[in-house]
């Protein structure tokens, strides 16, 4: 079981740490290192807290393998299930389609050109292979994901340590002391950084895997959420200390993408190896996020089928999990790219507002639960207001109340 705690923590961390981590310094370019770390710590505290709230409410679940949508129906009726299911599946299908597209592109780069009827289909074949190979681990179950995640996480740690070792010798302390160009950028960046701790979609799987043992789930959540915080902080330290704010802003004007960041750091460190290591890290991060998101869909769809007493075995869950995002990744990637723009809003509901609402109701109906997250009703109220604020921020940016974040993807 100790191994399961570690495995669960790594699955949580692997789901949170995606390929977008490489782009985080660009998002925080105008904020400076100090404000960026402050924001990361605040969001880590918020989302660790709401992860523990899910754990608290799972004490009242009707069965050990109940999904979050079942809990929503338990406390808010059919409307609760419908809203929760829709928000979860739209969010996860959009993310999975994006990961499949990204993973397919990476795999296509190492495959020979494949033509069918004079049409180049290499990327389509790569997308299918990427999904088939990695999806088999999800279909096998959380034990398969656990084993693969441990291996990939080891690779990520090695790549990350090499990155830090190559970059930190070029660090300049004065770069870390730069103040934000606009203090309101901290608020504008919240919805983007917020999703960087998005492990909540797999809480149902973690609850089942750890057999609803509150003590073990608590350890897994805290350790699993702490790993991304440490990784993000070290990465921001390395990039912000090596690249001045002026360099960051120049990157945003010329090439506001992870590739632009790779090119700039390669020039400063004078190492062509650095770019390759960054791409390896991004690939491994993309795969671990793919596994976590796919597992979230697998559990969410399974919970829905059980609700209507339909077969919820691997034969029925596999096509429902992978075919919808595959179709969009192959034929209509821009459709889900548009849906991704709302990922932060959906996650604000699912990862903050929903667990607060569930725990509020659970505490009223079950006043003597064995475990309660610290903070009481005051913490719940503050968290709820934070969730509302996160949902409002994109609209405040659109209305010109808050400054725009130049890099958003």
N, C-alpha and C positions, 0 to 999 in steps of 0.2 A: 504493500500500500504506500510505503514511502516513495517507491519508484513512481507510483501513480501520481503522487502529489507533485513530484518534480516534472513528470510528463505533462500534467495538467497545467502547471505554471509555464512550461515552455510553449504549450499550445496557445495559452492566453497571450504570452509575449509575442509569439510568432504571428498570431492573427493581427495584433496591434501594429507591429513593425512591418510596414509595407515598403515597396520600392519607392514610394513618395518621400521616404525619409531623406533621400539624397537631395530633394528639392527644398527641404525645410529651411536651409539657410537663405535661400532666395526669397522665400516668403517673409522671413524676418530681417531682410536686408536693411530696411530703414529703422528697425527697432533697436539694434545694438544688442550686444551679448547679455548685459545685465537684465534688461527688460524681457528678453526672450526666455531666460532661465526662470524669472519670476512667473511668467505666463505658463511655462511648462509645469512648474511645481503646483500652481493653483489648479490647473486642469487635471493633473495627476491626482491630486487630493479629491477633487470633485468626482472623477470617474471611478476611482477606487471605492469611494463611499457608495456610489450608486451600484457598483458591482456587488458590494456587500449587502445592499438592500435587496437585491435579487435573491441572494443567499438566504436572507431572513425570511422572505415571503415563501420560499420553497419549502419551509418547514410545514406549511399548510397545504402543500400540493396533494391532490387526490391520489396520485401514484408517483413512483420514483422517476418514471420517464416522461412525466408531463412536460409539455412545452410551455413557453411563456404565454402563448395565445390561450391555452387552457386556463392559466391563472387569471388572465384578463377576463375571460368569460366567467370564471368563478366569482369574481368581485364586481364586474361591470356588465355582465350579461352578454347577449349576442353582439351588441354594438361594440363592446370592448374587444371581443374576439375579432370582429371584422376589421376594425381600425388597426389593431395590433398586427394581424396577419398581413394586411395590405402594406403597412409601413415596413414590416420586416422583409417581405418577399420582394417588393420593389427595390428596396435598398440593396439587398443581397444579390438579386439577379443583375442589377446594374453593376455592382462591384465585380461579380464573377465574370460578366461579359467583358469588362475592362481587363481583368487579369488574364482571361483566355486570349484576348486580342494581343496583349503585351507579351504573354508567354509564347504565343504562336509566332510573333515577330522575332523574338530571340532565337527560337528553334529554327525558323526559316533561314536565319543567317548562317547556319552551319550545315544546311541541307543542300544537295545539288539542285539545279533548276529542274523542275518537273513540269512537263507540258501535257495537256490533254486537248486534242483537236486544235492544236496551234495556240491554245490559251495557257498562260503561265499559272499553275495552280499550286506552286510551292507553299505559299502562305496558308492556303486552305488545308493542305495536307498537314502542315506543321500545327495548325490549330487543332485539328482532329487528333493528331498524335499526342500533343500536350495534354489535352483533356482526357483522352483514353488512358494514358499511362498514370497520370496523377489522380484522376478520378477513381481509378481502381482501388487506391488506398482508402479513399473516403467510403466507397461502397463496402469495403472489407470491414470497416468500423473504426471506432476511435482508437482502438489498440494499434491498428495499422498506421493511422495518422500520428499517434504518439511516437512510434518507432521511427518513422521517416522524419518527423519534426526534430527529434533529438539529433539525428545525423546532419540534417540541414542546418540546425542551429549551431552545431560545432563548426561547420563550414563558415557560417556567418561570423562567428566569434573570431576565427582565424583571420578572415578577410578584414574584419573591422580593426583588429589589433595591428595588422600590417598597415592599414590606412593611417591609423593614428601615429604609428612609428615613423611613417614617411612624412607626415604633415607637421607634427608638433615641433621638430627641430627648426622649422621655419616660422614659428610663432613669434608674434610681437605683442607684448603686454599692452602697449598703447592702443592697439586695435580693439581690445576688450573693454576699454574705458569709454568708448564712444556712446553718447546719449542718443535717444530716439530723435529722428528728424521731426516727428510729430507724435506726441504722447498718446494721441487717440488711435494710432496704429495698433497699439496693444489690444484695444477692443476690436478693431477691424480684423485682426488676425485670429481671433478666438474661434470662429467656426471652422477655419482651416486646420489649426493645431488641435482642435477639439477631437476630430476624427482620428487623430494619431494614437489615441488610447481606446480605440473602439473594439474591445474584446467581448462586449456584452451579448453579442449575437450567439455566442457559444455557451452561455451559462447553463442552458438546459443539458447540453452534452456533458459539461463538467459535473453537474449535479448527479447525472446518471453514472458517470464513470467513477466518481468517488463515493457512490452508493449513499448519497444524501447525508454524508458525514459532515456536519457543520464545521467542526474544528479543522478537518482536512481541507475543505473547500476554502475556508478563510485563509489558510496558509497559502494555498495555490493562487488565490486572487491577489493577495498582498505581494507575494514574490513575483507573480506573473506581471503585475502592473508596475512593479518597481524596476524590472529589467528594462522596459522601454524608456522610463525616465532617465536611468543612468546612461543608456545608449544615446538618447537624444541629446542629453546634456554634454556628453563627451564629444559628440559630432559637432554640436554648435560651438563648443570650445575650440575644436580643431579648425573649423572653417572660419569662424569669426576672428581667430587670432592670426591666421595666415593671410586672410583677405581683408583689406581695409574696406570701410563703408563706401568709399569712392569706387573701389574695384567692383564691389557688389552692384552698385548702381549702373556701372558701365556694362556689366554682364546683362542686367535687366534690359538695357537699351539695345544691346547688340543681339543677344541670344538668351532670352529668359527661359531656360530649360536646364535640366540636369546635365545635358551635354555641354552647355555653356559653362557650367560650374566645373565640370571635368576638365575642359580645355584651359580654364583660368588657373586651376590648381596645378595642372600638369606643367604649365609654363613657369609658375613660381617655384615649384619643387624641382623642375628640370628632370622629371622622371616620366618616361613614357609608360612605365609599368603601372603607375598610379591609376590611369584611366581604365586599364584592364581589371585591376582589383576592384575599382568602384563598380564596374559593370557586373563583375561576379557577385559582389555583395547585393546589388540591385536585383539580380536574377534570383538569388536564394531568398531574398526578402519577398519577392513577388510570389514565389512558390509557396512559402509558408503562409502567406496571407490567403492565397488561393485555397489551400487546404482548410483553413479555419472558416472562411466564408462558405465554401461548399458544404462543410459539415453543418454550418448553421442552417442552410437551406434544407439539407437532408433531414435534420431534426424538425424544422418548422413544417415542412410538407408532411412528414410522418405524423406529427401531432394533429394536423388538419385531417388527414385520412382516418386516423383513429377516432376523431370526433364524430365522423359520419359512418363509422363501423365498416370502412373500406380496407382492403388489404394494404398493410403498411410494411411489406417485406422489401428486400433489396431489389427484386425484379421490378417492382412498381415505382420505388423511390428513385432509382438510378435515372430513368428517362425523364422524370419530372424535375429532377435536380439539374441535369446537364443539358437537355435538349433546348429549353427556351433561351438560355444565354448563348448556346452554340449557334442557334439560328441568327441571333442578332450579331454575334461576333463575325459570322461568315458573310451575312448578306446585308445587315443594316447596323453597322457599328455606331453610326452617328445618332441613332435613336437612343441607345443606352448612354452614349456620351452626354446627351442632353439631360437624361435622368440623373446622371452623376452630379450635375450641378445642384441638385436638391438633396444630395446625400447627407449633407450637414444638417439640414432641417429635419429629415427623417430620423437621423440618429439622435438629434436633440430630443425628439419625442420618445424614441425607443430606449435610449440610454440614460435619460434623466427624468423626464416627466412621468413616464410610465412606471418605473420602479418606485418613485415617490408616491404616486397614486395607489399602487398596489399595497405598499407597506402601510400607508395611512388607513386603508380599509381593513387590512389584515390585523392591525393593532386594535382596531375597534371591535372586530369580531372575535379575536383571539388575544385577550389582554394578558394571558399568562404564557406566552411563547418562551421556550427555553433560552433562546438567544435573541437579543435585540442589538442592533447597531447603535453605537453611542451617539449622543447629540439630541435625542428626543424630537419633539415637534418643531422646535426652533430650527434645528438643522434641516428638517424636511422642508420647512417653509423657505429657508434661504436657498436650498437646492432647487426647489420648484421655480422660484423667481429667476435663478441663474439659467434654468432651461428656457424660460420665456425670453430672457434677454438674448440668448444664443440664437433663438429663432428669429428675433427682431433685427439682429445686427445686419444681415444681408439687405434687408429693406432700408435700414438707416443709411447704409452705404449707397444704395441706389438713389435715395432721396437727397443725397449730398450732405447728410448730417455728420457722417463719419467718413474719413479719407479712404480711398480705394487702396487695396493691396495690389501692387502691380503684377506680381506673379501669383497665380491661383491654381496651378495644376501640376 
